[in-house]
Amino acid sequence: METKSTPSRRTFISLAIAAPLLTWGLTSCGTTGPGGAAAAGGASMWALSGDPNETIRKNSVDAFNKKNPKTPLKVTFFQNDAYKTKIKTAIGAGQAPTMIYGWGGGTLKSYADAGQVDDLTSWFEENPDVKERLFAGAFGAATIDGKIYAIPIQAVQPIVFFYNKELFEKVGAEPPATWSDVMSLVKTFNDAGIAPFSLGGQSRWTSMMWLQYMFDRVGGPEVFTDIFNGKPDAWSHPAALDALTKIQELVKADGFIKGFNSITADSNADQALLYTGKAAMMLHGSWTYGGMKNDGGGFVQDGKLGWVPFPAVEGGVGDPKNAVGNPCNYLSISSKASDEEKEAAKKYFSESLSNDDEVAAFIETGAVPVVNGIEDKIKETEEADFLSHVYELGANAPAFQQSWDQALSPTAAEALLNNIDQLFVLSITPEKFAENMNETLGK
């Protein structure tokens, strides 16, 4: 799904295109499926254009077709905006491609609710090796009402807790393990004349990342699952109100740099605050690593950038290994496809998606595929330390919560971003935030 936050994220990532960490999963927020007529018995797929991912997908399809000449797969590439328009039209007209590419969450739920994509639960049960090869946490955004409607593909992009090692050494502090540590560090850094956290708050989705982790750490993934499922008054769950209150306590303690609500993520100013030593910590997407390496004047190369898991909250029930962000991308199978096309698609799922060749190709671009057991391959890369952290976040997460503005409907997502903006500037209370968001449930 597309929200006003997405262009900011997309622009943000494009600025780091020279870095090895660019992956196609963040080039847009829509869905994709197959297009054009495939040969009899074959299947079709649409994908987003742009390298390195276009070449990886094309090579994958070519290799599959050489092994399966009787059921060839046809792939057609589209630019992001053209794709979003075409896929919605095609699905609505009952002319969807065999395989529908997307981001899971709210858009996938709308397809599933309308009977436009197949339930793949039994297929995964019959092919346990395929499911077990992929990150368990990546299936969350592919699961609707307990049923799996898509296969996770490509790369994981979690939200990472970054910190400036040099500033921590300066004040004699250790990175936080708990929320109490965070609040203690806020005082330590403010006393030293250093902003505790950088935040591009004007972009709103950057602030959303804080709520996602706090909701999880306080109440576990079930809190947002109830919201996603439209359970009445789900935003008023005691854990949600507690998380919202803690966020406002952080704001009131001057946890974020002054003027954070006028800083945009598009400009990379939030990253610059971290690597220039104006702020000690930053919660942001793994994709910003490439930008900081490119623009930080040796900050990353000199070993000054650190990262740790998001701190645990005392008394909270969320597993500290849980992650949030963009689990990966997804492929579903159109319910309108023929039986032969569906079988060809499933064969592609089991033979070609995330196989050794594709895994090697993604790792070469600096991406972390959603595939278990690739630690040794990652350790051979130039960015082994950071990519290993990203891998551990994705592979070990019991639950990986999708970015809320992609998980929710466009209407609810826009309301969410507006209310987050008000929450962070303290113009509404946690209770009012919950009241406003409860009105969007099921919309």
C-alpha angles and dihedrals in degrees: 000000000000124000134168088264094061100071087053091054092043093050090045093055095045089061088065094048092122089059122089093241102076115119130177094238091083099043090094145351109236136080136268138205141172123290142191126034115299123206116276110291092013130104138230136225138182120211138178119269123234133086147293088027098043090058092046091053093044092051090048092052093045091052091048092050092052089056094041108037092158094056105033122180120227119208125191122191125218135180113252102259094042090050095051091053096045097046094051091049093046095049092045091051093049090247100110120150118255095259120040115205119207153127100268120226122078097001092049090048090056090052092047093047090052093048092243097129131046125252104244097185096106092044091056089048089053091046104041092159090064093051095042091053091063130069109276092217092056091070093068096083089044094054123090120181090344095309126109115232102170144031118239113241141177124004140352121232112186128180108257132206103228127188139182107245093197093058092047090053090048093058095034095242136142124223112268124267097176139031090251087058089053093053091046091052090051089063093042094054095040089052088052092051093250124124109243097215135022114217134174091209097167088071090060096201088076089061089046089066089065092054092048094056094041094050089051098045093047101039108010126239092300091078093065092036088063089049092049090050092051097243109177114263091000092146088060094061108136090242091053092051090047091051092048090049092051091051091053090048088056091050092047090051089058090251092155128058114269111267093022091146090064095050118096129207090219091071095051086231091133091057091047091055089060099046095042091054097247091118130030101210141021135189108211147131122293088242090074090071090079092050092050091048091051099042105026099087095237095323092128096033092052092055097248096127116086134181137193136173116276106275123262118247115232110246092012121130098211117112109248088224092063114112137202133202131064110344092192138279127293145218122209129183119242113241088218094061119107120255090252092052092048092051091050090050092051090049088054089049093054101036107034115017111094093352120152095273093050093045091053091049093052093046089052089060091052095257127131111227118218090248128122123231100029097116094115093051091051092049089061092062129095090243095046097137096053097036089051089056091050090048092051091049091052101037098042099041110115085198128019110194115211119231105279096228088059095041096052130063116270090254094051092042094055091048089049094053092047092050092046089055090053093044093055095048088048095239092128132036124238088254092053091047090054092045092052093047094046086065090063096054111124093010 
